[in-house]
């Protein structure tokens, strides 16, 4: 990788570390601040380490910490999803945001924007020509 790309990679990781650190900082007034501060501090630390030393991603402790954080976030998202499904009060169209035609269009746009990253990832993943251009470390991830 060229020197400019390495520098850009480091800067992007340092910006993300700053973003996660600020996100952790603003949780101080939250009723469950302890949980949110930890959830934002871990990725802040991980991206800071990658920004300072990009080869740290091969370190065993870094991998374990990032895997445990992803697992905890997935478990939390699953619990939240279960809670929302089990306590739903009605259908989304019965809510105020889905009643009129304009609100339905806004709802459809929001759903499309939410699904766009997954559709792009699926397109890139299924497109073999594009996948052939991936660096070697990206080919072995999934």
C-alpha positions in Angstrom: 0.0 0.0 0.0 1.3 3.5 -0.8 2.4 6.0 1.8 -0.6 8.2 1.0 -3.1 5.4 1.5 -1.5 4.4 4.8 -1.7 8.0 6.0 -5.4 8.3 4.9 -6.2 5.0 6.6 -4.6 6.3 9.9 -6.3 9.6 9.7 -9.7 7.9 9.1 -9.2 5.7 12.1 -8.1 8.6 14.3 -11.2 10.5 13.2 -13.4 7.5 14.1 -11.6 7.1 17.4 -12.4 10.8 18.2 -16.0 10.3 17.1 -16.5 7.3 19.4 -14.7 9.1 22.2 -17.1 12.1 21.9 -20.1 9.7 21.7 -18.9 8.1 25.0 -18.4 11.5 26.6 -21.9 12.8 25.8 -23.4 9.8 27.5 -22.5 11.1 31.0 -26.0 12.5 31.6 -27.7 9.3 30.4 -29.5 7.2 33.1 -27.6 4.1 31.9 -24.4 6.0 31.2 -22.1 3.2 32.3 -23.3 0.8 29.6 -23.1 3.4 26.8 -19.8 4.8 27.8 -18.3 1.3 27.6 -20.0 0.5 24.3 -18.6 3.6 22.8 -15.2 3.5 24.5 -14.2 0.1 23.2 -14.5 1.0 19.5 -12.8 4.3 20.3 -9.8 2.4 21.8 -9.8 -0.2 19.0 -9.8 2.4 16.2 -7.3 4.6 18.0 -4.9 1.6 18.2 -5.4 0.9 14.5 -4.8 4.6 13.7 -1.6 4.6 15.6 -0.3 1.2 14.6 -2.3 -0.4 11.7 -0.7 -3.8 12.1 -2.3 -4.2 15.5 -5.3 -5.9 13.8 -3.2 -9.1 13.7 -2.7 -9.1 17.5 -4.6 -11.8 19.4 -5.8 -9.5 22.1 -7.1 -6.9 19.6 -9.0 -9.6 17.7 -10.5 -11.1 20.9 -11.6 -7.6 22.2 -13.1 -6.7 18.9 -14.9 -10.0 18.6 -16.3 -9.8 22.1 -17.5 -6.3 21.4 -19.3 -7.4 18.2 -20.8 -10.3 20.1 -22.0 -8.1 22.9 -23.5 -5.6 20.4 -25.3 -8.4 18.5 -26.7 -9.8 21.7 -27.9 -6.3 22.7 -29.5 -5.7 19.3 -31.2 -9.1 19.5 -32.6 -8.3 23.0 -33.7 -4.9 21.9 -35.4 -6.4 18.8 -37.2 -9.0 20.9 -38.4 -6.3 23.3 -39.7 -4.1 20.4 -41.5 -7.0 18.7 -43.0 -8.3 21.9 -44.2 -4.9 23.1 -45.4 -3.4 19.8 -48.7 -1.6 20.0 -49.7 -1.7 16.4 -48.7 -1.9 12.8 -46.3 0.8 11.4 -48.9 2.1 9.0 -51.2 2.8 11.9 -48.6 5.1 13.4 -48.7 8.8 12.6 -45.7 8.6 10.3 -47.5 6.2 8.0 -51.0 7.6 7.7 -50.9 10.1 4.9 -49.5 9.7 1.4 -46.6 12.1 2.0 -45.7 10.4 5.2 -45.8 7.0 3.5 -43.3 8.3 0.9 -41.1 9.6 3.7 -41.3 6.2 5.4 -40.4 4.4 2.1 -37.4 6.8 1.6 -36.2 6.1 5.1 -36.5 2.3 4.6 -34.6 2.5 1.3 -31.8 4.6 2.9 -31.6 2.1 5.7 -31.4 -0.9 3.4 -29.0 0.8 0.9 -25.7 -0.2 2.6 -26.8 -3.9 2.8 -27.9 -3.8 -0.9 -24.5 -2.3 -1.9 -22.6 -4.9 0.2 -24.7 -7.7 -1.4 -24.1 -6.4 -4.9 -20.3 -6.1 -4.3 -20.1 -9.5 -2.6 -22.0 -11.3 -5.4 -20.2 -9.5 -8.2 -17.2 -11.7 -9.0 -15.4 -9.2 -11.2 -15.5 -6.6 -8.4 -14.5 -9.3 -5.8 -11.4 -10.2 -7.9 -10.1 -6.6 -7.3 -10.2 -7.0 -3.5 -7.0 -7.1 -1.5 -6.1 -10.6 -0.1 -7.1 -9.8 3.5 -10.6 -8.9 2.3 -11.1 -12.2 0.4 -10.5 -14.3 3.5 -12.9 -12.4 5.9 -16.2 -14.0 4.8 
